[in-house]
C-alpha cells in the first residue's frame, strides 16, 4: 500500500482547522464565564478529541478510496524489446498493459531497468485503463555499457478515484537487451577496402596490385612496375600499329586468399587500464572487428580467442557476415579480469584453431618489461611457425606530459612519462628481435594502423 501527498495534505489541513477551532472555542468559553469553563484544559481536550475524530474520518475515506482502486495484480503485461543494440545507439522498449479486472485501473507503471541501461527521460508512466482494455507504453534506452542489460520486474501502483491511497504490486516480466561493441572503427573500412581492391588489381588505377599468386598477363600501362614485364609474352605479342613492333606485356599477381588469421585478445588485468577514457579491452575489440571485416572481404579466414588464464570467448569457423555477428556477440559480455595472463598456453590455443601457417595478431599491453615478460618468453614458439603481430595501445597523454617542463611538478611528471615511453620502446624492440612485428598507436589510431599492417603483409606475400 502507498499513501499519496494528497492524503497527507488532507490530514494536515483538517488537523489545523480542528485544532484552531477547538482552542478558540475553549478560550471563548472561559472568557464568557459560562458554567463548566473554569476547569483548565477543557478546550485542549476537546481539540484533541476532534483531531482524533478527524484522523479516523480521513483514514476511513482513504480505506474506501483504496477499496475502489483496481487490482494491480489482475493485469496482463507483454514486453516488446529488440534483442541487440550497439553501444551509444538507442533502442525502444514497449510494454502492453491489459486490465483484466472489473474496475478501472488508474496506475503508475515503472519498468525496473538497471541504471546502465540508460533510460532516457522519466521511467514512470501514468495510465488509465478501463476494464478489458489495453494501453501501450514505450521507453527509450541508450545503454552506457556493453553486455546484457536486464530488467526483471514491472511495478504497478494503482490509485483509487480520489488518489489518496494506492495498491502496489511488482510483477515478474523479465527482459534482456544485449549491448554490442559500437564498432566505431568501421568508418575506416571503405578506404581499406579500396586499397584491398587495388592489391587485387580490380581497380582501374595506374597502381597495380602486388602479390605472390600469378593471375594473368595484360598490356603494360603507365605506372606499372617494369620488373613485372614478361619479355617472352612481349615477344609473342605483335603490335599491329607498328611494323615489326610488339606490345609490352606484364604479369599481374593477386594476393593470397584463404589464409588464416588468428586474433588473440588479452583479457587480463592489463586490459582494464583506461587510456584516453576508454579501456584497452574496448580498443582491442575495435581493432579486432576492423581487421576481421577487412580480412573476410579479402577471402581470408579469421578466428578469435579472448584469453587470460583460460578461454573467455572463442569464434571459430565463421565466414562472411556471420563472422562479425558472432564476434560482437562474444565480445558483448567480456570484461577484463584482474589476473595475470598465462602466455605459455597461447601457442596450444593457436594450434587448436589451425595447423597451417597463419597471421597471429596479439592485442595486449606491451608497455612494461615486467608485464611483458611472459609474452616475450612465449613469442619464439609462435614466430617459428607463424607471422606474428603484437598490437598495443599508446597513451597520448604520456607524450604530452613528457614535453611539459614549465615548473617543478611538470618536470617530475615529464620524467615519469619519459621513463614509461622508454620502457615501451624497450619492449617493442625486444618483440621485434624475437621475430614479431609491432603496431603501437593511440586508441583512435590503433584499428586503422593494424588494418594497414595487414594490407602491407598481404601485399608482400608474408601471410
N, C-alpha and C positions, 0 to 999 in steps of 0.2 A: 504494500500500500504506500502511496505517496500523498503528501499534503502540498497544496499549491500556496503561493504567496497570497492569492486572493482570500483563502481561508484565514490566513494569519491577519490580514488587514481587517477582515470581518470581525474576528475576535477582538482585535486591539481597538477598533473604533467603538464597538459596543461596550467594551470594558471601560473605556474612558468616559463615555456618556453616562453609564450606570454609576460609576464611582463619583463623578462630579455631581450628579443629581442626588445621590444619597447623602453626600456630605452637605450639600446646600440645603436639603430638606431638614437634616438634623440641626444645622445651625439656626435655621429659621424657627424651628420649634422651640429651641432653648431660649431664643431672644424674645419670643412672644409670651413666655411664662405659662404655656399650656401644661395641663397635668401630664405627668409621665416624662416630662422633658428635663427633670432635674438629675436623672441618672447619667453619669458621664459615659460616653462611648455608645449611646443608643444609635446615633447617626452612623457611626463607623460599622456597627454590627449589621445594620440594615443594608449598608452599601456592600458589605462582603456577601451577605445572603443574595442580594440582587446580582452580584458579579458571578456567584456560583450558578445561579439560575440561568444567567446568560450563557455561560460556558456550556451548560448542559443543553441548552437550546441550540447553540452553534454546533455541538457535536452531533446532535440529532439531525440537524439539517445536512451536515456532512455525510452522516451514515445513509440518509435517504438518497443523497446525490450519488454516493458510491454504489448503492444497490441498483441504480438506474443506468450505471455505466456498462458498456458492452464488455463481454469477457475477452481478455487478451489471449486466452488460450484457444478459443474457438475461432481460429483463423488458419487459413492455409497460405503458405509462402512459397513462391517459386523464385529461383535465382537464375539470372542470365548473365554470364561472365565470359569474356574471351579467355582462352587457355594461356596465351602467351602475349607478352608485350615487351618491347625493347626499353631499356632504361632511358629515362628522360622523355619517353613518349607517353601519351595519355591513353587511358582505357576507360570504358564506361561499364559500371556495374548496375544492373537493373534488378529491382525487387517487385514482384507482383503479389500484393496482399489481398486475400479474399476473405470477406467477412462471412463466416459460417454460422454465426449466432443469430438470435431473433431480435437483437437491439442494435441501433446504430452504433458504429464504432467511431468515437472521437478520440484520436490517439496521436501520440508522438512516437515515431518509429526511428530507432537508431540501429545502424548496422555496425557491428563491432570490429572494424578493421584495425590491424596493428598500425602504430604511427608511421612506420617506414613504408606503408602502402601509399602514403601521400594523398590523403583525401583532400580534394580541392573544395573549399567552401565549408559550410556547416555540415556536420554529419548526422543531423536530425531533421526529420521531415514531419510536418503536421498533415494528417489525413482525416477525412470524414467519409466513412464508407457505410452506406445503408445496407441492411441485411441482404445477403445473397449477391452483392456486387463486389467489384474488384477495383483496385487502383494500382497504377504503375508508378514507381519512383526510380529515378536514375541518379547516380552519383559518379562524379568524375574522379579518377585516380591517376596520380602522377607519381609513381614509385621513386624512392630515393636510394634504394639499394637493390643489388642483384638478389636472385634467389626466389624461393616460394614465399609470397606474401599471403597470409591466411586470415580468414575470419571464421569464427565458429558459431556465434550466436547473433540473433536479432532480438533486440529488446523492444517491447511494446508497452507503452504506458497509456492506459485507456481512462479517459476522464468522464465524469458524469455531466449532465446537462448544465449544471452551474459551474463546473470547473473547479470545485473545491477539493474533492478527494479523487484519487485515481487508483486503479488496479494495475499492477505491473507484473510482467512475466518475460522471461528470456527463453526464446525458442532456439533449438539447435538447428541451424541452417548452414552447414559448412560450405565454405567457398575457398578456392585457391587460384591465385594468379601467379604464373611463373614469369619472373622478370629476367630477361635475357641481357647479355652484354650489349652495349649500344652499337658497337662496330662503327665508330665514327671514322675509322681509317678507310672505309670503303670509298671515301671521296678521292683517294689516290688510285683506286683500281682502274678507272678508264685510261689514265695516262700510261700505266704499266701494261695494260693490255695492248695499247698501241705499240709500245716497244716490243712486246712479245710477237705481235704480227710482223713487225719489221724483222725480227730474228727468223721467223718462219718464211720470210720472203713473200708474204701475201699482201704487202702494202706497196702501192706503186710509187716508191720513193727512190731517190738516187742511191740511198744507202741500202745495201742488200744484206740479208741475214747470213750469219756465220753458223757453223755447227760442225758435226763430225759424221753425219749420215748423208751420203750422196743423194741428191734429189733429182736434178735434171741438168740439161745443157741448154743455154739460150744465148742470144746475141749480147755482145758487150754494150753497155750503156755508160755514159759518163758518171763517174763516181764509183764504179766497180773496182775492186782490188785487182791490180794487174797480176798478182800471184795466183788468181783464180782462173787465168786464161788457159784453156785447153788447146794446145797447139795442134794436136792431131785432129781434133774436131774442126779447128780453123782451116787446116789444110784440105779437108774434105768438103768444106762449105764454100762454094764459089759465089762471087758477088756479081750478079747479072748487070749491075750498073757500070762496072769497070772491067775491061778485058784483061783476063789473066789475074784478076784480083780475088780476094777471098774475104769473108766476113769473120771478124774476131768472135770467137765463141768462149763463153766462160762456164765453169761449173757452178752450180748452186748447191748449197748444203742446207740441211734443216737440222735444228737442234733435236737432241734425243727426246723420244717420247716414252711413256710408260716407265719412267724412272721412279724410284721410291724416295719419298720424303718422310722422315720421322721427326716429329716435333716433340721435344721433351720440355715440359713446363715445370719449373721448380715451384712447389707449393710449401716450402719450409719457411722458417721464420724470416729469412731474408726477403721473402716476397711480401711480407706485411709492411715493410717500410714505405712511407709515403714520400713521393718525390713530385714536386710541382702539384701538390694537393691531389695526387692520385696514387693508389697503392701500386707497387711494382707488379703485382699479380694482374691487375686490370690492364696495365700497359702490355704485359706479356700476352694477354688474351687478344688485344687489338692487333699486335704483330702476328700472332698465330692465324687469326682469321684472314688478314690480308694476304699472307703467304699462301694459305690453303686455297683461297679463292683464285689467286693467280696461278698456282701450280695445277689446280684442277682444270683451268682453261687451257693450260699448256699440255694436257694429256698425261700428267704425272699422277701417281697415286700417293695420297697423303694419309699418314697415321698420326694420332695424337696420344700422348701419355702425360698425365698430370701426376707428379711423383714427389715424395719427400722420403719417407721410410717404407711406404707401401704405395700401391697404385690408388690414387684418389679418383681418377677418371680415365677412360680409355675410349678412343674411337678408332675402329679398325674395319677395313673392307668396304668403306663407303665411297661413293663417287658422285660427281655432279652436284646437283642441288641438295641431295641427301647429306652430303658431307658437311656443309655449313650448318644445316639444320641440326644434325646430331652434335656437332661441336658446340654450338651455342647452348644446346640443351644440357650437355655435360658441364659446361662452364658455369651455368646459372647458379648452381648451389655450391660451387667450390670457393673456399676461403683459405687463407694462409694458416698453416698450423705452426704453433710456436715450438718447433722442434728442429734439430739439425737434420739436414738431408743425408741420406746414406747413398753416396755416389757409387760405391763399389758394386751395387747391384743393377746399375743402369745398363751396362753392356748386355746383361742377360735379358733385360726387358726389350732391348732393341732386337736381339736375336729371336725373341718370340714373335716379333712383328714381321721380320723379313730375314731371309738368309742371303739375300743379294746385297751387292754394294749399294749404299744409299747415301743421301744427304741427311745428316743428323744435325738438327738445329736445337741447341740447348739455350733456353731462355732462363737466365738466373742473374743473381747479383755477383759480379766479378770485380768488386772494388776494394776488397780487403784480403791480404795474404792469408790471414787466419781463417776466414770463412771459405776461402777458395782452395784450401789445402786438399780436401777430399776430392774436389773436382780435378785438380791438377794431377793427382795420383791416378785417377781413372782414365784420363784422356788418352794415353798411349794405347789402351785396349781398343778404343774406338777409332783413332786415327790410323791404326794399322790396317783397317778393313774398310773404313768409310771416309767420306768427306765430311768434316765437322765444322760447324759454325757456332760460336758462342756469342750470343747477343745479350747485352746488358744495358740497363738504363743509366744515363749520366745525369747528375744533378746540376742543372744550370745555375742554381744559387751558389754552388761552390766556386764556379768560375767567376761569378760577380764578386763574391766575398774575397777571393784571392787577389783581386785588383784594388781593393779599397784599403788604403793605409793613411787615412786622414788624421786619425787620432790613435791613442794607445790601445783602446778596446778593439778597434778595427784591425790594428796590426796583429793582435793575438788571434783574432778570427781569421785573418788572411793567412797566418802561419798554419793554423789548423786545416784550413781549406786546401792550402798548397800541399800539406802532408797527405791529405786524403787523395788529391789528384795524383800525386806521385805513387801512392800505393796502387791506385787503379791502373796507372801506366805500367807498373812492375808486373801486376797480374796479367795484363794484356800481353806484355812481352813474353812472359812465361808460357801463356797459352799458344802463342804463335811459334815458339821454339819447339813445342810438342807436336806441331804439325796441323793445328787447327787455325781457323780464321776467326777474327773478332769483328763484331759490329757494336759500336757504342754510340749512343745518341740520346738527347733529351726525350722525354715521354712522347711528345707530339711528332718527333722526327724518327723515332725508332722503327715504327712499322714500315714507312716507305724506304728507309735505309736498308732494312732486312730484305725487302722485296727487290731492291736494286742489286743487292749482293747475289740473290738467287738468279737474277737475269744475267749477271756477269758470269757466274759459274756455268750457267746453261749455254751461254754463247761460247764459252771457252771449251765446252765439252767435258767438264770436270764432274758432272753428276754421275 
